[in-house]
Each structure stands twice: as structure tokens, then as C-alpha cells.
Amino acid sequence: MKKPLPRIVLAGCTGYIGRELVKLLLDSGYSIICPVRNIEKIPPYIFNRQNIVIVNYQNLKETIKKSNLVPTFLVSCIASRSGGVKDSWNVEYNINMKLLQLASKLKFRRFILLSAICVQKPHLEFQKAKLAFENELQKSSIPHDVVRPTAFFKSLSGQIERIKKGKSFLLFGNGELTSCKPISERDLCRFIKRLIEEKKQKSNIHIIGGPGPCITPIQQGKILFGLLKKREKFYRINPKLFLLISWLLYPLSKVSSRLNDYREFLRIAYYYATESMLFWNSKVKKYDSNLTPEFGNDILEDFYKDLITNKTQYTELKDQKLF
């Protein structure tokens, strides 16, 4: 008799990666409990499938205890959508801490956390919050995996409409200040599923990128101009402009939480304009593409082609794009 698959609690099911992971796990025969902050805001057609239960966070513990099969894996894909100071600590740290306490109390077999590669150099509040929870997870008794992916395909696709309209591709500096090995949501979810299915007890941190070689912003622009058959036009911006505006807003941010969050967004923009999404070699103080692990088969150019030909839906891109 075939052993039943474990039930999974998946937090962050409405996010970019979470929704893709839900589909993959359900297609693979898993049963999932998905906690959400407001169940009334979840369109029923999104998760209208068997073997999935959507509950409010406050009812999660009760729902688990009533279920026939106690979940043995907790996967957290939650992330702050705004990157604001308070929201980052509330989501990245506080909600994850509550999930960890629940998983530990109910003796879950494993906690899998979707983090981000940028916590290697934590300068921003959301990075500090992510790293603070990672540290708590590592101190806990529950076996765990921390997944730190590089840039997502959608994060590098925000300028397609600009180029379609004949506008310039925006670059920061010379367009080669940063590089990354972007990974598709499909490949990342396959990697997480593989972690669920591995029979092991060791805890690990996994930096993971898509198939190489790494790519710079100017190369991304050249690919798009080629696919859209447009003449190459680049407009270069000094990334220090973000810091200048942030500095000018500093006095007012002391009395306005909204301006304080806006300053944080400017700092986020500067970070992504100047820091690569690759393995940070702390010994030599450099990003190293050769030491950035690769996984999967999807490449960015094919994703661009599918967006341009409408094979991939261009929905909710505004929540993922960097610029």
C-alpha cells in the first residue's frame, strides 16, 4: 500500500511564488492548508480545487487539530509587499515567528522558509527582518531549510511596455553595475518541492539561481529590443539620485510614517540598482557568479518571448518589478 503524502501548511499562498507552489503541490497529490490574513478577500475561483483548505490565521491551529492528517511540513512564502518598515517586521518576522511556534508545538517534521539572496548584505529593513527570523529558525529545534533565491523573472520584466511604446530602457550607471542568475517561479517551486520530498534531517541554507550565465541590465535591454524588433535606446540614471531624494526627505520622515516608508523604498531602489543578486563571497568581498548554484531549465529570454506573445499572462507584474 502506497504511503500517503504528508499534508502541508503553506503560508503566503496568494503571493507570486505561493500561488505557483499551490498548483504544483496539488497536481502532485499533496493536501494543503493555506492560512491567510483575510479569507473574505480571497477570490474563491483562485483556489477552487480539492485537497486545499483556506483558513484565517487565527483559526489555523484549530483547523490543523481537526484535520484527519496532521501536517508535517510548514512552508512559508510570506513576504512584505510594500517593503515598509513596520510592514516588513510585522510580516517577515512576527507572522513567521507565530508559524514557527505553532510548528514547534505540534512537532512538525520540517519548516521550509522562502527568504531572499539579498540578506547576505542586510542594509534594508525587510532584509533585517528576514535575517532576524532566519536566526530564530536556526536556533529552534525544528529541522529546516532556508531558500534564498536570486532575482525572479517577473522582477526583471517591468520595462517591456516602455519598449513597446518606443521609449528608452532605463539603466543605472553603465548598465553593468549589477548582474544575476534569475530563476523562474516554476523552477523555484520545483526546487522547494524537492526539499519537501528529500528524506533528511539536516538543516540547510540554499542559495539558488536559474541556469547561467549571469545577466546584466544592459543585456536584458538588448534582449528585449531584439525580441520586439526595436532600435536600441538606453537612458542612464545615476543611482545616487535615490539617496539624494531620501536625504532631502529625512527631516519630514521623522513626523510622517508614510514618508519614512517612501524613504525606505528609495533605499530599496538604490540597493537593487547597485547590488548583484549572486553569491556574496565574504572572504574576498565580491559577488561570485561561479559560486552561485544553478537549478532548473527556464531562461529569461524565453520568459520574455512568452510575455510578448501573450503565452504568459502579464498580471500583477507591478507588485514584482524592481523598476
Sequence and secondary structure as in RCSB ss.txt:
>XXXX:A:sequence
MKKPLPRIVLAGCTGYIGRELVKLLLDSGYSIICPVRNIEKIPPYIFNRQNIVIVNYQNLKETIKKSNLVPTFLV
SCIASRSGGVKDSWNVEYNINMKLLQLASKLKFRRFILLSAICVQKPHLEFQKAKLAFENELQKSSIPHDVVRPT
AFFKSLSGQIERIKKGKSFLLFGNGELTSCKPISERDLCRFIKRLIEEKKQKSNIHIIGGPGPCITPIQQGKILF
GLLKKREKFYRINPKLFLLISWLLYPLSKVSSRLNDYREFLRIAYYYATESMLFWNSKVKKYDSNLTPEFGNDIL
EDFYKDLITNKTQYTELKDQKLF
>XXXX:A:secstr
       EEEE TTSHHHHHHHHHHHHTT  EEEEES GGGS TTTT STTEEEEEGGGHHHHHHHSSS   EEE
E    SS  HHHHIIIIIIIHHHHHHHHHHTT SEEEEE  GGGGS  SHHHHHHHHHHHHHHHSSS EEEEEE 
 BTGGG TTHHHHHTT  EEEETTTTS  B  B HHHHHHHHHHHHH      EEEEEB SSS B HHHHHHHHH
HHHT    EEEE THHHHHHHHHHHHHHTT HHHHHHHHHHHHHHHHHH  BSEEETTTTEEESTTS B  S  H
HHHHHHHHTTSS   SGGGT   
